[in-house]
Amino acid sequence: MKMLMMVAAVGVASFGLWSVAHHQAPDIDPVVSNSIPATATDHAYTISNVAAKTACLAERGTRISSRSERFTANADCDAVWPGLSAARTWINNGDGTVVVADARGEPILTVVDGDGAYETVEPADAMVTMISAD
């Protein structure tokens, strides 16, 4: 009987050591819901000039830095504001204003987020608004 108890004790101890040695972290759930997009998508804007009665579409795209994103406007946007088709960056100043700048970083328009639309504050004579087209 003593021998049987000893074999049983060694068996239980061996199983305990085996289970501790082979313990792994649980697997990650492989279900993907796609509720959050893997990459940011472009954000489209309708840009209009009330005085010139013109409008065009532009897109704010991928992030370039912590406060800037790519920005593209078609050639027809030059009818809305001269040089707007040269815009390449959307720079968030952190104070409520955004600068739409060319490839050299020179500002083309400075806008402020208003009630559902961005309104131009610089140059002061620009009557340009940007409304989300998404």
C-alpha positions in Angstrom: 0.0 0.0 0.0 2.9 2.3 0.8 4.3 1.6 -2.7 0.9 2.5 -4.3 0.6 5.7 -2.4 4.2 6.7 -3.5 3.5 5.9 -7.1 0.3 8.0 -6.9 2.1 10.9 -5.3 4.8 10.9 -8.0 2.1 10.7 -10.7 0.2 13.7 -9.3 3.5 15.7 -8.8 4.6 14.9 -12.4 1.2 16.0 -13.8 1.4 19.2 -11.8 4.8 20.0 -13.1 3.8 19.1 -16.7 0.7 21.4 -16.6 2.8 24.3 -15.2 5.5 23.8 -17.8 3.2 23.6 -20.7 0.8 26.5 -19.8 0.5 29.0 -22.6 -1.3 32.3 -22.9 -4.8 31.9 -24.4 -5.0 32.3 -28.2 -6.3 35.6 -29.6 -9.8 35.6 -30.9 -9.5 35.4 -34.7 -12.9 37.1 -35.4 -12.5 40.4 -37.1 -15.6 42.6 -37.2 -14.3 45.4 -39.4 -16.0 48.0 -37.2 -12.9 50.1 -37.3 -11.2 50.6 -40.7 -7.6 49.3 -40.9 -6.5 52.5 -42.7 -7.9 56.0 -42.7 -9.9 56.9 -45.8 -9.8 60.2 -47.7 -12.2 62.9 -46.6 -13.9 64.8 -49.4 -14.9 68.5 -49.3 -17.0 70.6 -51.5 -15.2 74.0 -51.8 -17.2 76.9 -52.9 -16.7 80.6 -53.5 -19.9 82.6 -53.0 -18.7 85.7 -54.7 -17.4 83.8 -57.9 -20.4 81.3 -57.8 -17.9 78.4 -58.3 -17.4 75.1 -56.6 -15.1 72.1 -56.8 -14.2 68.9 -54.9 -11.0 68.3 -52.9 -9.7 65.5 -50.6 -7.9 65.4 -47.4 -5.9 62.2 -47.3 -3.3 60.3 -45.3 -1.5 61.6 -42.3 1.9 63.1 -43.0 2.8 64.2 -39.5 1.2 64.7 -36.1 -0.6 67.8 -37.4 -0.7 67.6 -41.2 -2.4 65.5 -43.8 -2.2 65.2 -47.6 -4.5 67.5 -49.5 -5.4 67.4 -53.2 -7.6 69.7 -55.3 -8.2 69.4 -59.0 -7.4 72.1 -61.6 -11.1 73.2 -61.6 -10.5 74.4 -58.0 -8.4 77.3 -59.4 -11.8 78.9 -60.5 -12.8 78.8 -56.8 -9.6 80.3 -55.5 -6.4 81.1 -57.5 -3.6 78.5 -56.8 -5.9 76.1 -54.9 -5.0 73.3 -57.3 -1.4 73.5 -56.0 -2.5 72.7 -52.5 -0.7 69.6 -51.0 -1.1 69.8 -47.2 -3.8 70.3 -44.6 -2.1 71.6 -41.5 -4.0 71.7 -38.2 -2.6 74.6 -36.1 -4.2 73.3 -32.9 -6.0 76.6 -32.3 -9.1 75.9 -34.4 -7.5 77.1 -37.6 -6.3 75.0 -40.5 -3.8 76.1 -43.2 -4.2 74.6 -46.7 -0.6 74.9 -48.1 1.3 74.2 -51.3 4.2 71.8 -51.6 6.7 74.4 -50.2 4.5 74.9 -47.1 3.3 78.4 -48.3 -0.3 79.0 -47.2 -3.0 79.2 -49.8 -6.0 79.5 -47.5 -6.4 79.6 -43.7 -9.8 78.3 -42.6 -11.6 78.0 -39.3 -14.1 75.3 -38.3 -17.5 76.9 -38.2 -20.9 75.4 -37.8 -20.4 72.3 -40.0 -18.3 74.1 -42.5 -14.8 75.5 -42.7 -14.8 79.3 -43.5 -11.8 81.3 -44.8 -10.2 83.7 -42.4 -7.0 84.4 -44.5 -6.9 86.0 -47.0 -9.6 88.2 -45.5 -11.2 88.9 -48.9 -11.7 85.2 -49.7 -15.4 84.1 -49.6 -14.5 80.4 -49.6 -16.2 77.7 -47.6 -15.4 74.0 -47.3 -18.3 71.6 -46.5 -17.8 67.9 -45.9 -19.0 65.9 -48.9 -18.9 62.5 -47.1 
